[in-house]
Amino acid sequence: MKVIDVTDSRTTFTNQMMQVHAPHSKTNYFEIDDNIDFVRTYDLTNKRTPFYFSFSQKNKMPVSDEIILKIMNSDLIHHELVKQYNIHESISENNVTHIFPISKKSKEEK
C-alpha cells in the first residue's frame, strides 16, 4: 500500500470548518495507491465522536470493503482508540464511505 500524506496541500474549506467547530481536532488527508482518498480526523476531547474516517476513489466509485479493511488494519488508524467503540459505516450519495463511532463499547464487549 503506497501512502502519501497530502494534508499540507489540502487546507480546504472543510478543514477550516473542522477547526472552527472542533478546534482540538487533527485532520489528515492521505492518498493511497494513487487512487484512494482517505481522510482521518481525531479529536480526543470529543467524547461523543472522537474519530471520523472517510474513504473515496478518484474515479467516483465506492471503495471496496477489502481496501477499507486493509486501511483500517494499517498503521494509519489508532487501534487502541477505535477498538473501544462500536462503529458505523455509511455510504453517501457520491460514493464516499464514512466510518464513525456510534457508541462506546461496554467493558464486556472489549
Salt bridges, closest charged atoms under 4 A:
GLU31 OE2 - ARG10 NH2 3.16
GLU31 OE2 - LYS58 NZ 3.53
ASP34 OD1 - LYS2 NZ 3.08
ASP37 OD1 - ARG10 NH2 3.45
ASP37 OD1 - LYS58 NZ 2.95
GLU80 OE2 - LYS83 NZ 3.47
